[in-house]
Amino acid sequence: MSVYSIKSKGWRYDFVLAGQRYTEAWFTTKRKAQAAEADKRKEINEPPPGEIQPPTDMGFLELVNKRLDHLRSYNSMAYYDDCRYRCKPWVELWGDLECREITQDMIRSSIVKRSRVSAFTANRDLVILRSLFNFGKGEGWIEVNPTARIKRLRVEKKLKYLPPLEDIFKVIAVADADSQDYLWTIRETMARVSKVNRLSWDDVDLEGRCVTLSTRKKKGGDLTPRRVPMTDHLFKILFRRYAQRNRQMPWVFWHTYRSTKTAETCRGPYGRRKRLMEGLCRKAGVRHFSFHALRHSGASLMENANVPIGAIQRILGHERRSTTEIYLQSIGDSERQAMATFEEASRKSHTDSHTEVSGGILGSR
């Protein structure tokens, strides 16, 4: 806090800018101290008379807003929502500061605090913060990226939990009718939940029995549409919902909610629905899994049914085969056959070796 009071003395401002400390006291009110601080910052940042200098710093809050505006235009809504969610605590910490006032120690402290959740979460924060400051540098608004020398935390990679099919069916069974349609659509298309949230009736071709999904395959790239054939189950769900649809709503799935900004009642597509799966898994009495597990499960099921990996890759909307292979963590028939062959070869080798040794001993007698 750059403005504070001392009992029986008054208010003062005290801040550090570019390694130099500025302070002044004693003001009779907080408002006067804040005004004096603002004047001082303006005086420091203004170039000498007759000299025009390009801006080399900006407020952290302003940088965050400009970055989010950029992400909304050029990136996916899922990435935009994730960045906006992660920026909120940073704005609470540093929203009153200039970017040059934010130090490596301040950021490192924030990262260490987030590592109590997980190293992955902390590293994700670091990546987004680094891209935030790099964006400011690239636009010429700031000169230094305070995250430049901060290293990512070491992460022990583990296989993601893949729920058994019976657990998936249990979770869907305990959901209400609308949520059942929603979960079946995610499972039957193997789409990312953000795509299903914004699925519109223009994307649904009931006559051709396919759904059009769009994926941004490269960072900052254009959305690339792909068509996913409907299963019979999905066709029945979407056919029924289309017949019962609200013609004023373009989305397949939508809800009524109260805006946190205006407190008004709004209608629109779903956003983050993390709590839905937490509640359903608890109600079904199964280990918690996320929406994304439905996508992984479907991919693994197709692989076990000997569906070519190229077809799985196209359905999932992956640009690289290696990305698809990450999803296929189930043990397929080829791996089981390989281990059975290994076991048989080991058994035969052990038997032959035992026979040879026994024969040698008997012969010596």
Summary of the structure (lengths in Angstrom):
residues: 365
radius of gyration: 29.2
end to end distance: 92.8
largest distance: 110.3
contacts: 940
relative contact order: 0.07
helix: 54%
strand: 14%
